[in-house]
Amino acid sequence: MNNYHYIIASLPVLTKGGEDRSFNLAKIREEILAQCSEKDCQAIDFFCRIFEGGNLDKDFYLKAQGSQSRLTRLYSKLDRQIRNMTVASAAKVLYSPEQAEELTQKYQIEISPDPYGDYIEPSDTEADLLATDRQALTSIFSEENIVSKEKRLDEFKWDKINSFTTLDFFNIDCILAFLAKGHLVSRWLKLDAGEGKHLFRKLVAEVRGTFDKNKLKYTIDENNG
């Protein structure tokens, strides 16, 4: 049995009253895993690989594409597209047009949808980058200030996570979304204390808002039988 209601309701509490300096993602993750089924623990460990550094290869993205978790499918696709754009952007700056094209083709990771996969949803097009997304990312990549560039890119990812999970309440994707944002918070608490505090408060407010709104929703549903 999954304890999604209890896990999500407890997330702000685990931050020790909202003291951002005490935010410990590793501890929170352990608390979450202790309350999850083995299947969900595996889903969490797999999803968090996206944020834990190292090279993510085609095999990883293929497996992510077949995940039962919609957020894993969508966010891994977004991550892959951003990484591909990063490669192309860096190649254009460092090499001639011909060399840049060759290196881009060599190092970008492309995945073809498999309509026969058990859980693959070719209709998961919400993660496809629109022209406006590509324009925004191109602008971000051209930012000369490294800290500003990283901040804008993380803000872009944060907004996408929210858009992917608009209808996710008390399920594994809601928890994965929290952990994804938690990784961003942890990174900024190390890079820039002010930005880290801002993201921390934003994360807590979003979790509390989600819980309060859906506590009301479930109360209404129960009263209506």
C-alpha positions as CSV (number, residue, x, y, z in Angstrom):
1,M,0.0,0.0,0.0
2,N,1.3,3.4,-0.9
3,N,1.2,6.3,1.5
4,Y,1.1,9.2,-0.9
5,H,-1.3,11.3,1.2
6,Y,0.9,11.0,4.3
7,I,4.2,11.5,2.4
8,I,3.1,14.6,0.6
9,A,1.4,16.1,3.7
10,S,4.6,15.6,5.6
11,L,7.0,17.2,3.1
12,P,6.9,20.8,4.6
13,V,7.3,19.3,8.1
14,L,10.4,17.5,7.1
15,T,12.0,20.8,6.5
16,K,12.0,21.5,10.2
17,G,9.5,24.4,10.3
18,G,10.7,26.0,7.0
19,E,14.3,26.7,8.1
20,D,15.9,26.7,4.6
21,R,19.4,26.2,6.0
22,S,18.3,22.8,7.4
23,F,17.0,21.6,4.1
24,N,18.5,18.1,3.7
25,L,17.3,16.5,0.5
26,A,19.1,13.2,1.2
27,K,17.3,12.8,4.5
28,I,14.0,13.7,3.0
29,R,14.5,11.2,0.3
30,E,15.3,8.5,2.8
31,E,12.1,9.4,4.7
32,I,10.1,9.1,1.5
33,L,11.7,5.8,0.5
34,A,10.9,4.4,3.9
35,Q,7.2,4.9,3.2
36,C,7.1,3.7,-0.4
37,S,6.6,0.4,-2.0
38,E,9.6,-1.4,-3.5
39,K,8.3,-0.5,-7.0
40,D,8.0,3.2,-6.1
41,C,11.5,3.2,-4.5
42,Q,12.9,1.9,-7.8
43,A,11.0,4.6,-9.7
44,I,12.4,7.3,-7.4
45,D,16.0,6.0,-7.7
46,F,15.8,5.8,-11.4
47,F,14.2,9.3,-11.8
48,C,16.8,10.9,-9.5
49,R,19.6,9.7,-11.7
50,I,18.8,12.6,-14.0
51,F,19.9,15.1,-11.4
52,E,22.8,13.3,-9.9
53,G,25.5,14.0,-12.5
54,G,27.3,11.6,-14.8
55,N,26.6,10.7,-18.4
56,L,23.1,9.6,-19.3
57,D,23.3,7.5,-22.4
58,K,20.7,6.3,-24.9
59,D,19.9,3.2,-22.9
60,F,18.9,5.4,-20.0
61,Y,16.6,7.5,-22.1
62,L,15.1,4.5,-23.8
63,K,14.3,3.0,-20.4
64,A,12.9,6.3,-19.2
65,Q,10.7,6.6,-22.3
66,G,9.1,3.3,-21.3
67,S,8.5,4.3,-17.7
68,Q,5.0,4.0,-16.1
69,S,5.6,7.4,-14.6
70,R,4.4,10.1,-16.9
71,L,6.7,12.7,-15.3
72,T,9.7,10.4,-15.8
73,R,8.8,10.1,-19.5
74,L,8.2,13.8,-19.9
75,Y,11.1,15.2,-17.9
76,S,13.6,12.7,-19.3
77,K,12.6,13.8,-22.8
78,L,12.9,17.4,-21.8
79,D,16.3,16.8,-20.2
80,R,17.5,15.0,-23.3
81,Q,16.4,17.8,-25.6
82,I,18.1,20.4,-23.4
83,R,21.3,18.4,-23.4
84,N,21.2,18.1,-27.1
85,M,20.7,21.9,-27.5
86,T,23.6,22.4,-25.1
87,V,25.9,20.3,-27.2
88,A,24.8,22.2,-30.4
89,S,25.3,25.5,-28.7
90,A,28.7,24.8,-27.4
91,A,29.9,23.3,-30.7
92,K,28.8,26.4,-32.6
93,V,30.9,28.6,-30.3
94,L,34.0,26.4,-30.3
95,Y,34.2,25.0,-33.9
96,S,33.7,25.8,-37.5
97,P,30.2,25.3,-38.9
98,E,31.2,22.0,-40.6
99,Q,32.9,20.7,-37.4
100,A,30.1,21.9,-35.2
101,E,27.5,20.0,-37.4
102,E,29.6,16.9,-37.3
103,L,30.1,16.9,-33.5
104,T,26.4,17.8,-32.9
105,Q,25.4,14.7,-34.9
106,K,27.9,12.6,-33.1
107,Y,27.0,13.5,-29.5
108,Q,23.3,14.3,-29.6
109,I,21.0,11.5,-28.4
110,E,17.9,10.9,-30.4
111,I,15.2,8.4,-29.4
112,S,12.5,7.1,-31.7
113,P,9.1,6.4,-30.2
114,D,8.2,2.7,-29.9
115,P,4.4,2.3,-30.5
116,Y,4.6,-1.3,-29.3
117,G,6.1,-0.6,-25.9
118,D,4.1,-1.6,-22.9
119,Y,4.1,1.9,-21.3
120,I,5.5,4.2,-24.0
121,E,3.0,6.9,-24.9
122,P,3.8,8.5,-28.2
123,S,1.1,11.0,-27.4
124,D,3.3,12.4,-24.6
125,T,4.1,15.4,-26.7
126,E,3.9,17.9,-23.9
127,A,7.7,17.7,-23.4
128,D,8.4,18.6,-27.1
129,L,10.1,21.9,-27.2
130,L,8.1,24.5,-28.9
131,A,9.6,27.3,-31.0
132,T,9.2,29.6,-28.0
133,D,11.0,27.1,-25.8
134,R,13.9,26.9,-28.2
135,Q,14.1,30.7,-28.4
136,A,14.1,30.9,-24.6
137,L,16.8,28.2,-24.3
138,T,18.9,29.9,-27.1
139,S,18.8,33.1,-25.1
140,I,19.8,31.3,-21.9
141,F,22.7,29.6,-23.6
142,S,24.0,32.9,-25.0
143,E,24.0,34.4,-21.4
144,E,27.6,35.4,-20.6
145,N,27.1,35.5,-16.8
146,I,27.4,31.8,-15.8
147,V,25.4,32.2,-12.6
148,S,22.6,34.0,-14.4
149,K,22.7,31.4,-17.1
150,E,22.3,28.6,-14.6
151,K,19.5,30.4,-12.7
152,R,17.5,31.0,-15.9
153,L,17.9,27.4,-17.0
154,D,16.8,26.1,-13.6
155,E,13.8,28.4,-13.7
156,F,12.9,27.1,-17.1
157,K,13.1,23.5,-15.8
158,W,11.1,24.4,-12.6
159,D,8.3,25.9,-14.7
160,K,8.2,22.8,-17.0
161,I,8.0,20.5,-14.0
162,N,5.0,22.4,-12.8
163,S,3.3,22.3,-16.2
164,F,3.9,18.5,-16.5
165,T,2.3,17.8,-13.1
166,T,-0.7,20.2,-13.1
167,L,-3.1,17.3,-12.6
168,D,-0.9,15.1,-10.4
169,F,-2.2,14.9,-6.8
170,F,-1.2,12.4,-4.2
171,N,0.6,10.1,-6.6
172,I,4.2,9.1,-7.4
173,D,4.7,11.9,-10.0
174,C,3.8,14.5,-7.3
175,I,6.6,13.1,-5.2
176,L,9.0,12.9,-8.1
177,A,8.2,16.5,-8.9
178,F,9.1,17.5,-5.3
179,L,12.4,15.6,-5.5
180,A,13.3,17.2,-8.8
181,K,12.7,20.7,-7.4
182,G,14.5,19.6,-4.2
183,H,17.6,18.9,-6.3
184,L,17.5,22.4,-7.7
185,V,17.0,23.9,-4.3
186,S,20.0,22.0,-2.9
187,R,22.2,23.1,-5.8
188,W,21.4,26.7,-5.3
189,L,21.8,26.6,-1.5
190,K,25.4,25.7,-2.3
191,L,25.9,28.0,-5.3
192,D,24.0,31.1,-4.1
193,A,22.4,31.2,-0.6
194,G,20.0,34.0,-1.6
195,E,18.6,32.1,-4.6
196,G,18.6,28.9,-2.6
197,K,16.4,30.4,0.1
198,H,14.1,31.8,-2.5
199,L,13.6,28.4,-4.2
200,F,13.2,26.7,-0.9
201,R,10.4,29.0,0.2
202,K,8.8,28.6,-3.3
203,L,9.0,24.8,-3.0
204,V,7.4,24.7,0.5
205,A,4.6,27.0,-0.6
206,E,3.8,24.9,-3.6
207,V,3.7,21.7,-1.6
208,R,1.5,23.2,1.0
209,G,-0.8,24.7,-1.6
210,T,-1.1,21.3,-3.4
211,F,-1.9,19.5,-0.1
212,D,-4.5,22.1,1.1
213,K,-6.2,22.3,-2.3
214,N,-6.5,18.6,-2.6
215,K,-7.4,18.0,1.0
216,L,-10.5,20.1,0.2
217,K,-11.1,18.2,-3.0
218,Y,-11.0,14.8,-1.3
219,T,-13.3,16.1,1.5
220,I,-15.8,17.2,-1.1
221,D,-15.6,13.8,-3.0
222,E,-16.1,11.9,0.2
223,N,-19.1,13.9,1.2
224,N,-20.6,13.3,-2.2
225,G,-20.1,9.6,-1.8
